[in-house]
């Protein structure tokens, strides 16, 4: 997402102007290197590049026969694009523009869990659920609540799923056509949390909470990417308002701001996609710096949130969404990281290569 917000009131503008985006956050964990060091990891493949699609976010699914699908949202052509997750070859397109089941209007965020694919539609203001492998529409939810949704994270529960959806609503536009940021007091619904259950093909979703701190430090100004760590009661949300800071804010799963934000001293461009790579009880947060010429992926320790390394590809730039598939496959026995390239397609990184370049362990203690 590359939206920019004009500040609603003068006092907020002064606060933003006085806060240096490049300086360390007051409560950010130490550890980002003062001298920037970025490894280069060659992409394992690039999918066909289709600029007209305006590709935004990827997710992956492994079919019962073992074949891996890479599914990406196409915002401008209002469809899902399906690639081979091992080679990047184009397999098929799914959907068209509209409001009917199986149709989309500017699909943005996407997540796959079990045999379900959930798609956030910004301009239909809803989340649509489809069943794989046939992309059978099961239903939609959240249209009565969401105003300008972008991203989502799905947390599996015993009898269903918790679905967290970011909602980057604004207060109109200024004379230059920039989105106007609502006052801090109105940012209390930046994330909506739903309890989703399925009985057969019957879908039921209930709004169970709204998330958004309204303090200067904890407010979510421009939001899209979100991911959680249930084992440590953490919900990480990328702050994309570069007039304030590019950083990751840490909330609890219930929606309380923990007082911690990190990454401001590492990111030199907009904070974007975020995922968790688990390694037994340990692991790393993978975060995205959306550089226009080259994207940089920063890794932070799962527990301490200290910066442990950064890498870039030979090609990938201007990355919106990322998706980590940790399952073993023939080409990627230690998993694969997918990243969108410049609104045109998706690239893949072999996790084993990333780990070697950053001196990370491949074998994990239970």
N, C-alpha and C positions, 0 to 999 in steps of 0.2 A: 504494500500500500504506500502511495506517495502523496497522500492528501496533506495539505498544509492548513493550519488554522490561524485565523486572525483572532487576537485576544479580545474578549468581550468588553472588558473594562480597563481603564488606565492603570489601576493599581496592579492588576495581574500582569500587564505589559511591563511595568517597572520591575516587578519581581523577576520576571523571566529575563529581562535585559541585564539585571545585576547579577545573575547566576551564570558563571562561566560554564559553558557546555563541556569544555575540555578538562576542567578540574575534577579532582576526585570527589565523589559523593561523601558527605559527612559520615555516613554510617556504612559506606561500602567496605567490604573486606579487602585488606591489603593483599598485594601479590601480583598485580599486573606489572609487567616489566616496564621500567622507565624507558628503555630502549626497545623499540618495536622489533620483534623477531617473528617472521612469518615463513613457515615452511611451504614448499610447493609440492602438491600431490597431483599427478596427472589424472584426469578423468578416465574412468574405465570405459565409458561410452557417452555419446551425446545422442539424444533422440533426434528425429527429423525436426528442423526448425521451421515453425509456421507462425510468423509474426502476426498474421491476421487473427489468430485465435486469442492472443493476449493471455497466455498461460499464467496461472497464478500459484496454485498449490498442488502438491502431489501426495499420494498415499499408495500403499501397496497391499496386495492380497495374494495368498498362496492357495491355489485351487486344490481340490482333493487329489488330482493327478500329479501334483507337485509343481505345476507350472506357476510362474510368478507373474502377476500383472502389476503394472505401474499405471495408476489412474490419476489424471490431472484435470483440474478445472480450467475451462476456456471462457474467460469473462466476456469477450466481445462476440463470440459466436454461440454463446449460451448452450454449451454442451460439455460433456466429459470426453476426454481423449484417453484411449487405452493403448498402452505400449507393452511390449515384452519386457519384463523386469530384469531379464538376464542380458538382453542385447540392445534394448532401446527401440527395436523395430515397431512401427505403428501397426496396431492390430485392428482397431475399430473406433468409431465415434458413437456416443450415446446421447440422445436427447436433442431438443430444439428449443427455441424461445417460446415461452408461454407460461400459463399458470396451471395447466392441467397436470395430472400425475405423470411423472417422467419428463416433464418439461422444466426449463430453468429460465431465470432472468438474472443475469450476471452472477453466475456461481463463483464463489470465492474460496472459502475454507472447505476442507474435506478431511474426513477421518474414516478409517476402516477398522472395524472391530468385529471379531467372529466372522460371520458371513454378511455383515451389514456395511453399507457405505452411507455415511451421513454427509450431506452437502449443505453448506450455508449459501443462501441466495440473497445477495445484498438488496436487489431491487424488487424481489418478491417478499422481502422482510420475513424470511422463514427458514426453517431447517427441514430438508426433505430426507426421508429414509428409504433406501432401496435395498433389495435382497440380491446377493450374488449367488450364482454367476450370471444370472439373466437380467440383472438390473431391474427386477420387478419392483414397481413403486409400492411401498407399504403405507405411506402417509406423510403428512407434514405436521409441523407444530411450531409454536412461538410467534405466529404472524400477528397475534393481538398485542404482543409485548415489544417485539424488536422494531427498531427504527432504521438502523444502518449497520446491520451485522456484517462481520468479516470472518472471524476465525472461530475455532472450537477445539475442545479437548474432551475426550470421552473416558470416563472412569468406570470400569466394570464393577458391578455390585453383585451380591448373592442372587438377587431376583430382578436384575435389570441393569440400568446404566445411569450414572450421573453425567449429564451433558452440560458443559460450561461453554457459553457463547459470548464472544466479545461484541459489543455494540458501540460503534464509534459515531454516535449521533452528534449533531451540531446544532447551532442556534442560527441557521441561515447562512447567507454569504455577505461579504463586504462588497464595496464598489468594484474591487479588482477581481471578484469571483472566487475569493478564497473562503473556505469554510470558517465560520466564526465559532470559536471555542466557547461552550457554555461556561457560566461562572462555576467555581469549584463546588459550590453547594449543590449544583445540579448534576454532578458527576458520580452520583451514588448508584447508578444503574449501568455502569460500564461493562459489567459481566452479568449475564443471567444464567442461573443454574436450574436445570430441569431434571426431574426424575422420569426416566423413560423405561417403559415396560412393554413387552411383546408377548401376546398369547396367540400362538399360531401366526396369522397375518394381521391380527388386530393390534394396533399401536395406541398406546396411551402415554401422554406426556403432561406432567404437572409442574408448574413453576414453583420452586421451593425456596428461592432466594435471589436477591439482587446484591451485587458486590460493587463497591467503589468507595474508597476513602475520600474524604473531602478536605483533607489537610493539604498544605503546600507540598509536603514531602511525599505523601502517600497517594495523591490524586493520580488517576489514570487519564491522561489528557488525550492522546491519540493511540488507539489500541487495535490490534489485530491478532498477533500471535500469542498463544497461550499453551502451557503444558503443566502437568502436575506430577508430584512424587508422593503418592499416598503413604508410602512407608515412613516418610519424614514430615507428613502433613504440610506439604509445600505446594503452592500454586504460583508458577512463574509467569509473569505477563510482561511483554516487551512494550516499553514506552517509546513511541515513535515521534513524539513532538520534539524535533531537533531545536526549536527555539527555547525549549526548557532543558532537555538532555536526552541523549540516546543511552538508555540503561534498561536493566531488567528489575522489576519490582517483585518483591516476595510477599505473597499473601498466604494465609492458611486456607485449607480446603473449605472451611466454613465462610471464608470471605473477609477475614480480619487482616489489615496491613500489619506486617510484623515489625516495621520500622527499618527493614533492610532493603537496600537497593544496590545493585552492583553493575559493573561493566562500563561506567561512564569514563573511566580512565583507560579503557581498552578500545572502545568503539570510536572510529573516526568518520563514520557515516551512520545512517539510520539503523537502529536495532530492528531486526526482523525475526525470521523463524527461530523457534526454540524447541529443542527435543532433549529427552533424557536417554543417555546410553548407560544402562545398568551393567555392573560387573560384580556379581554377587551382591553383597550389601553396599558395595562402593559403586563408583561410576563417575560420569562426567556430564555436565550440561553442555550441549552443543548449541551455540548461539550464532546468529548471522549478522554481519556488518554489511549492509547493502551498498557496497561501493559501485559507482556507475561504471568504472573501468574494470574493476575486479572485485568480486565478493571475497570477504575474509571470514572464516569460520573460527570462532573463539571457543575454547573449551575451558570450563570452570569445574573445580572439584565438586562432586555431588553434595558433600557435607559442609565443607568450609567455605565454598564459593570462591576459592582463590583461583586466579588465572593459572592454567597449567600448560597452555600452548595455543598456537593459532596456525591455520594453514589456508592456502588458496589453491585454486586449480590453474591450469594453463589457459582456460577459456572463460569459465563461468563468471558472470558479472550480474549486477543489478538483481540479486536474488530476492524473490518474495518468499514463498514457502519452502520448507524442507521436510523430509520424512526419513526416519531411520527404521530400517527393517533389520532386526537382530537375528532373524532365523537363518540357519545355515542353508546354503544352496550350492549347486554345482560350481557356479562361477564365483560366488561370494561365500566361502565357507565360514567366515567370521562376521557376516552381515554386510549391509550396504547402506550408504547414505545417499539419498536422492536430493537434488537441489534444482530449483527452477533457474533457467538462464535467460535473463533479459527479456522476459515476457514471451519468449519464442518457443521454448521446449524445456527439457529436463536433462540434467547430467547425473551420472552415478560416480560415487567414490567407493572403492573397495575399502572396507573398514580396516582390514589387515594392513593395507598400505598406509592408511592414516595413522594407525597405532605405531607402526615402525618409525614413521617420520617424527612422531612426537614422543617416542620412547615410552609408550603406554603398554601395560601388560595385555596380552591377548588371552591368557588363561586366568580365570577368576576364581578366588576362593568362594565357597558356598556361603 
